[in-house]
Amino acid sequence: MTKIAVLGRDSISTRLLIYRISEAGYNVIWHEERRDDRVELMRRRMQKFGVTFVLSQLIFQILQRVIFKFSESRVKEIVGDFRRFERFSPDNVDTNINEANLSYLLDKKVDLIILSGTRILSPKTLSLIEPIRIINIHAGITPKYRGVHGGYWSLANHDRENFGATIHFVDTGVDTGGVISHVRLVPTKKDNFSTYPLLQQASAIDELLDLISEILHGESEIRHTVHVDETSASKVWTHPTIFQYLSGYLKYGVK
């Protein structure tokens, strides 16, 4: 049986991925990254972006929790009954995926690794598991929308044709690996900041399940599109601030 390792944090997106590939008949190993560096991460962000910018991001994250609370019915429409995911538990847990001993994946003869919300893999980590193909589902169309919340930023930039997800190979950059497939879709009026990533993830998983055989046998190739190519503007996007979110809402009605 084909073995697929998921390196990912514990989230709805990760559990949806594990559930779907398990249901498709693959043997799944889940190595969870349970980060404990929130304070250090915030300190680095303040050094890079400034205190005011980061505090306004934090204010929006509080609002985001409220948005999610009012979006639970739509979330269930996208991912289904959460109880289906409860049977999954991580096989291994580390606070930093780059400090984990992942050589056991070679011993277990894992065929494919899929990332789901971990930090960027270091060159050392990549070289350790290099014989195994590593891919990522990115919630945005690359190379234009790298970083986080690519779907939201495409809407906030009035660039609806580039709302979607990217399945790509993993390298040491931020969402810079070779593109396997771009998955474009149209959010509904019921969708918002909390549901965009899940909508993107669910659609990308549908595409991924059709492509796994090609990826495993080295038959996948970069799929160019008329909307985005290597010469397009490329940027690493961050979490929006409360002011950026309100601006997008007032200008274009982006929730």
DRENDO-1510 file (C-alpha; in Angstrom, 1 decimal, always signed):
<recs>
REC; n; res; u; v; w
REC; 1; MET; +0.0; +0.0; +0.0 .
REC; 2; THR; +1.3; +3.5; -0.9 .
REC; 3; LYS; +2.5; +5.4; +2.2 .
REC; 4; ILE; +1.9; +9.1; +2.5 .
REC; 5; ALA; +3.4; +11.2; +5.4 .
REC; 6; VAL; +1.6; +14.4; +6.4 .
REC; 7; LEU; +3.9; +16.9; +8.2 .
REC; 8; GLY; +1.4; +19.4; +9.6 .
REC; 9; ARG; +0.0; +21.2; +12.5 .
REC; 10; ASP; -3.3; +20.1; +14.1 .
REC; 11; SER; -5.9; +22.1; +12.2 .
REC; 12; ILE; -9.1; +21.5; +10.3 .
REC; 13; SER; -7.2; +21.7; +7.0 .
REC; 14; THR; -4.7; +19.1; +8.1 .
REC; 15; ARG; -7.3; +16.7; +9.4 .
REC; 16; LEU; -9.4; +17.2; +6.2 .
REC; 17; LEU; -6.3; +16.3; +4.2 .
REC; 18; ILE; -5.6; +13.2; +6.3 .
REC; 19; TYR; -9.2; +12.1; +6.2 .
REC; 20; ARG; -9.5; +12.4; +2.4 .
REC; 21; ILE; -6.3; +10.6; +1.5 .
REC; 22; SER; -7.1; +7.9; +4.1 .
REC; 23; GLU; -10.5; +7.4; +2.5 .
REC; 24; ALA; -8.8; +7.2; -0.9 .
REC; 25; GLY; -7.0; +4.1; +0.3 .
REC; 26; TYR; -3.5; +5.4; +1.2 .
REC; 27; ASN; -1.6; +4.5; +4.4 .
REC; 28; VAL; -1.1; +7.8; +6.2 .
REC; 29; ILE; +1.5; +8.8; +8.8 .
REC; 30; TRP; +0.9; +12.1; +10.6 .
REC; 31; HIS; +3.9; +13.9; +12.1 .
REC; 32; GLU; +2.5; +16.9; +13.9 .
REC; 33; GLU; +4.4; +20.1; +14.4 .
REC; 34; ARG; +3.2; +21.7; +17.7 .
REC; 35; ARG; +4.9; +25.0; +17.7 .
REC; 36; ASP; +5.7; +26.7; +21.0 .
REC; 37; ASP; +7.6; +29.8; +19.7 .
REC; 38; ARG; +4.7; +32.3; +19.5 .
REC; 39; VAL; +6.4; +34.9; +21.7 .
REC; 40; GLU; +9.7; +34.6; +19.7 .
REC; 41; LEU; +7.7; +34.8; +16.4 .
REC; 42; MET; +5.9; +37.9; +17.6 .
REC; 43; ARG; +9.2; +39.5; +18.6 .
REC; 44; ARG; +10.7; +38.9; +15.2 .
REC; 45; ARG; +7.6; +40.3; +13.4 .
REC; 46; MET; +7.8; +43.5; +15.5 .
REC; 47; GLN; +11.5; +43.9; +14.5 .
REC; 48; LYS; +10.6; +43.4; +10.9 .
REC; 49; PHE; +7.3; +45.2; +10.5 .
REC; 50; GLY; +7.1; +47.5; +13.6 .
REC; 51; VAL; +5.0; +47.3; +16.8 .
REC; 52; THR; +2.0; +49.2; +15.5 .
REC; 53; PHE; +1.6; +46.9; +12.4 .
REC; 54; VAL; +1.9; +43.7; +14.5 .
REC; 55; LEU; -0.5; +44.9; +17.2 .
REC; 56; SER; -3.1; +45.8; +14.5 .
REC; 57; GLN; -2.6; +42.2; +13.2 .
REC; 58; LEU; -3.4; +40.9; +16.6 .
REC; 59; ILE; -6.5; +43.0; +16.9 .
REC; 60; PHE; -7.7; +41.5; +13.6 .
REC; 61; GLN; -6.9; +37.9; +14.8 .
REC; 62; ILE; -9.3; +38.6; +17.7 .
REC; 63; LEU; -12.0; +39.6; +15.2 .
REC; 64; GLN; -11.1; +36.5; +13.2 .
REC; 65; ARG; -12.2; +34.3; +16.0 .
REC; 66; VAL; -15.6; +36.0; +16.0 .
REC; 67; ILE; -15.9; +35.6; +12.3 .
REC; 68; PHE; -15.1; +31.9; +12.6 .
REC; 69; LYS; -17.8; +31.5; +15.3 .
REC; 70; PHE; -20.4; +32.8; +13.0 .
REC; 71; SER; -19.1; +30.7; +10.1 .
REC; 72; GLU; -19.5; +27.2; +11.6 .
REC; 73; SER; -22.4; +26.2; +9.4 .
REC; 74; ARG; -20.5; +27.2; +6.3 .
REC; 75; VAL; -17.4; +25.4; +7.5 .
REC; 76; LYS; -19.5; +22.2; +7.9 .
REC; 77; GLU; -20.8; +22.6; +4.4 .
REC; 78; ILE; -17.2; +22.6; +3.1 .
REC; 79; VAL; -15.5; +20.0; +5.2 .
REC; 80; GLY; -18.5; +17.9; +6.5 .
REC; 81; ASP; -19.0; +16.5; +10.0 .
REC; 82; PHE; -16.0; +17.2; +12.3 .
REC; 83; ARG; -16.6; +13.9; +14.1 .
REC; 84; ARG; -15.1; +12.1; +11.1 .
REC; 85; PHE; -11.7; +13.6; +11.9 .
REC; 86; GLU; -11.7; +12.6; +15.6 .
REC; 87; ARG; -10.2; +9.2; +15.0 .
REC; 88; PHE; -7.0; +10.6; +13.7 .
REC; 89; SER; -4.1; +11.3; +16.1 .
REC; 90; PRO; -0.5; +12.1; +15.3 .
REC; 91; ASP; +2.0; +9.3; +15.1 .
REC; 92; ASN; +4.8; +11.7; +16.2 .
REC; 93; VAL; +4.9; +15.2; +17.7 .
REC; 94; ASP; +7.7; +17.8; +17.6 .
REC; 95; THR; +7.7; +21.5; +18.4 .
REC; 96; ASN; +10.0; +22.2; +15.4 .
REC; 97; ILE; +9.8; +20.1; +12.3 .
REC; 98; ASN; +13.4; +21.0; +11.4 .
REC; 99; GLU; +14.6; +19.6; +14.7 .
REC; 100; ALA; +12.7; +16.4; +14.3 .
REC; 101; ASN; +14.5; +13.1; +13.3 .
REC; 102; LEU; +12.6; +12.4; +10.1 .
REC; 103; SER; +14.9; +9.6; +8.9 .
REC; 104; TYR; +12.3; +7.1; +10.1 .
REC; 105; LEU; +10.2; +8.1; +7.1 .
REC; 106; LEU; +12.9; +6.6; +4.9 .
REC; 107; ASP; +12.9; +3.5; +7.1 .
REC; 108; LYS; +9.2; +3.2; +6.7 .
REC; 109; LYS; +9.6; +3.6; +2.9 .
REC; 110; VAL; +7.2; +6.5; +2.7 .
REC; 111; ASP; +6.3; +7.3; -1.0 .
REC; 112; LEU; +5.2; +10.9; -0.6 .
REC; 113; ILE; +5.3; +13.7; +1.9 .
REC; 114; ILE; +2.7; +16.4; +2.0 .
REC; 115; LEU; +3.2; +19.6; +4.1 .
REC; 116; SER; +0.2; +21.2; +5.9 .
REC; 117; GLY; +0.9; +24.4; +7.8 .
REC; 118; THR; +4.5; +23.7; +9.0 .
REC; 119; ARG; +7.3; +26.2; +9.1 .
REC; 120; ILE; +9.6; +26.3; +6.0 .
REC; 121; LEU; +11.7; +23.2; +5.8 .
REC; 122; SER; +15.4; +23.9; +6.2 .
REC; 123; PRO; +18.0; +22.7; +3.6 .
REC; 124; LYS; +19.3; +20.2; +6.2 .
REC; 125; THR; +15.8; +18.7; +6.6 .
REC; 126; LEU; +15.2; +18.6; +2.9 .
REC; 127; SER; +18.5; +16.8; +2.3 .
REC; 128; LEU; +17.7; +14.3; +5.0 .
REC; 129; ILE; +14.5; +13.2; +3.3 .
REC; 130; GLU; +15.5; +14.1; -0.2 .
REC; 131; PRO; +14.8; +10.7; -1.8 .
REC; 132; ILE; +11.1; +11.2; -1.0 .
REC; 133; ARG; +9.0; +13.6; -3.1 .
REC; 134; ILE; +7.7; +16.5; -1.0 .
REC; 135; ILE; +4.7; +18.6; -2.0 .
REC; 136; ASN; +2.6; +21.3; -0.4 .
REC; 137; ILE; -0.9; +22.6; -0.8 .
REC; 138; HIS; -0.7; +26.4; -0.7 .
REC; 139; ALA; -3.8; +28.5; -0.1 .
REC; 140; GLY; -3.0; +30.9; -2.9 .
REC; 141; ILE; -2.0; +31.1; -6.5 .
REC; 142; THR; +1.8; +31.2; -6.8 .
REC; 143; PRO; +4.0; +32.9; -7.6 .
REC; 144; LYS; +1.8; +35.9; -7.2 .
REC; 145; TYR; +0.3; +35.1; -3.8 .
REC; 146; ARG; +2.9; +33.4; -1.6 .
REC; 147; GLY; +2.9; +33.5; +2.2 .
REC; 148; VAL; -0.4; +33.3; +4.0 .
REC; 149; HIS; -4.1; +34.0; +3.1 .
REC; 150; GLY; -3.4; +34.2; -0.6 .
REC; 151; GLY; -7.1; +33.7; -1.4 .
REC; 152; TYR; -8.1; +36.6; +0.8 .
REC; 153; TRP; -5.4; +38.9; -0.7 .
REC; 154; SER; -6.5; +38.1; -4.2 .
REC; 155; LEU; -10.0; +39.3; -3.4 .
REC; 156; ALA; -8.8; +42.3; -1.4 .
REC; 157; ASN; -6.6; +43.3; -4.4 .
REC; 158; HIS; -9.7; +43.0; -6.7 .
REC; 159; ASP; -8.0; +40.0; -8.4 .
REC; 160; ARG; -10.8; +37.5; -8.2 .
REC; 161; GLU; -9.5; +35.4; -11.2 .
REC; 162; ASN; -6.5; +34.4; -9.0 .
REC; 163; PHE; -8.5; +33.1; -6.1 .
REC; 164; GLY; -7.4; +29.5; -5.6 .
REC; 165; ALA; -4.8; +27.1; -4.4 .
REC; 166; THR; -1.4; +25.8; -5.7 .
REC; 167; ILE; -0.1; +22.3; -5.5 .
REC; 168; HIS; +3.7; +22.5; -5.7 .
REC; 169; PHE; +6.9; +20.8; -5.0 .
REC; 170; VAL; +8.8; +22.0; -1.9 .
REC; 171; ASP; +12.1; +23.8; -1.9 .
REC; 172; THR; +13.9; +26.0; +0.7 .
REC; 173; GLY; +11.9; +29.1; -0.4 .
REC; 174; VAL; +8.6; +30.5; +0.7 .
REC; 175; ASP; +6.1; +28.8; -1.7 .
REC; 176; THR; +8.7; +28.9; -4.5 .
REC; 177; GLY; +8.8; +25.2; -5.5 .
REC; 178; GLY; +7.8; +24.1; -9.0 .
REC; 179; VAL; +4.0; +24.3; -9.6 .
REC; 180; ILE; +2.2; +21.0; -10.2 .
REC; 181; SER; -1.2; +22.5; -10.6 .
REC; 182; HIS; -3.2; +25.7; -10.0 .
REC; 183; VAL; -6.7; +25.2; -8.8 .
REC; 184; ARG; -9.0; +28.2; -9.3 .
REC; 185; LEU; -12.4; +28.6; -7.9 .
REC; 186; VAL; -15.1; +31.1; -7.0 .
REC; 187; PRO; -16.1; +31.7; -3.4 .
REC; 188; THR; -19.7; +32.1; -2.6 .
REC; 189; LYS; -21.4; +35.0; -0.8 .
REC; 190; LYS; -21.5; +32.9; +2.3 .
REC; 191; ASP; -17.7; +32.6; +2.4 .
REC; 192; ASN; -15.4; +34.9; +4.4 .
REC; 193; PHE; -11.9; +35.1; +5.8 .
REC; 194; SER; -12.4; +32.0; +8.0 .
REC; 195; THR; -13.8; +29.8; +5.2 .
REC; 196; TYR; -11.6; +30.9; +2.2 .
REC; 197; PRO; -8.6; +28.6; +3.3 .
REC; 198; LEU; -10.9; +25.6; +3.8 .
REC; 199; LEU; -12.6; +26.2; +0.5 .
REC; 200; GLN; -9.2; +26.3; -1.2 .
REC; 201; GLN; -7.9; +23.2; +0.7 .
REC; 202; ALA; -11.0; +21.1; -0.1 .
REC; 203; SER; -10.8; +22.0; -3.8 .
REC; 204; ALA; -7.0; +21.4; -3.9 .
REC; 205; ILE; -7.4; +18.0; -2.3 .
REC; 206; ASP; -9.9; +17.0; -5.0 .
REC; 207; GLU; -7.2; +17.9; -7.6 .
REC; 208; LEU; -4.4; +16.2; -5.6 .
REC; 209; LEU; -6.2; +12.9; -5.4 .
REC; 210; ASP; -6.3; +12.9; -9.2 .
REC; 211; LEU; -2.6; +13.7; -9.5 .
REC; 212; ILE; -1.0; +11.5; -6.8 .
REC; 213; SER; -0.3; +8.7; -9.2 .
REC; 214; GLU; +1.5; +11.1; -11.6 .
REC; 215; ILE; +3.4; +12.7; -8.8 .
REC; 216; LEU; +4.6; +9.3; -7.4 .
REC; 217; HIS; +5.7; +8.1; -10.9 .
REC; 218; GLY; +7.5; +11.4; -11.8 .
REC; 219; GLU; +5.0; +12.1; -14.5 .
REC; 220; SER; +3.8; +15.4; -13.1 .
REC; 221; GLU; +4.9; +18.6; -14.9 .
REC; 222; ILE; +4.5; +22.3; -14.4 .
REC; 223; ARG; +1.1; +23.5; -15.6 .
REC; 224; HIS; +1.4; +27.0; -16.9 .
REC; 225; THR; -1.7; +29.2; -16.9 .
REC; 226; VAL; -2.7; +32.3; -18.8 .
REC; 227; HIS; -3.1; +34.2; -15.5 .
REC; 228; VAL; +0.2; +33.7; -13.8 .
REC; 229; ASP; +3.7; +32.8; -15.0 .
REC; 230; GLU; +7.2; +33.2; -13.8 .
REC; 231; THR; +7.4; +36.8; -14.8 .
REC; 232; SER; +4.3; +37.8; -12.8 .
REC; 233; ALA; +4.5; +40.0; -9.7 .
REC; 234; SER; +5.5; +37.8; -6.8 .
REC; 235; LYS; +5.1; +38.7; -3.1 .
REC; 236; VAL; +5.0; +37.1; +0.3 .
REC; 237; TRP; +1.8; +38.2; +1.9 .
REC; 238; THR; +1.2; +38.3; +5.7 .
REC; 239; HIS; -1.8; +38.3; +8.0 .
REC; 240; PRO; -3.9; +41.4; +7.3 .
REC; 241; THR; -4.1; +44.2; +9.9 .
REC; 242; ILE; -7.5; +45.3; +11.2 .
REC; 243; PHE; -7.1; +48.4; +9.0 .
REC; 244; GLN; -6.3; +46.4; +5.8 .
REC; 245; TYR; -9.3; +44.1; +6.5 .
REC; 246; LEU; -11.7; +47.1; +6.9 .
REC; 247; SER; -10.3; +48.7; +3.8 .
REC; 248; GLY; -10.9; +45.5; +1.7 .
REC; 249; TYR; -14.4; +45.2; +3.2 .
REC; 250; LEU; -15.3; +48.8; +2.4 .
REC; 251; LYS; -13.8; +48.9; -1.1 .
REC; 252; TYR; -14.8; +45.5; -2.4 .
REC; 253; GLY; -17.1; +43.9; +0.2 .
REC; 254; VAL; -14.4; +41.3; +1.0 .
REC; 255; LYS; -15.5; +39.6; +4.2 .
</recs>
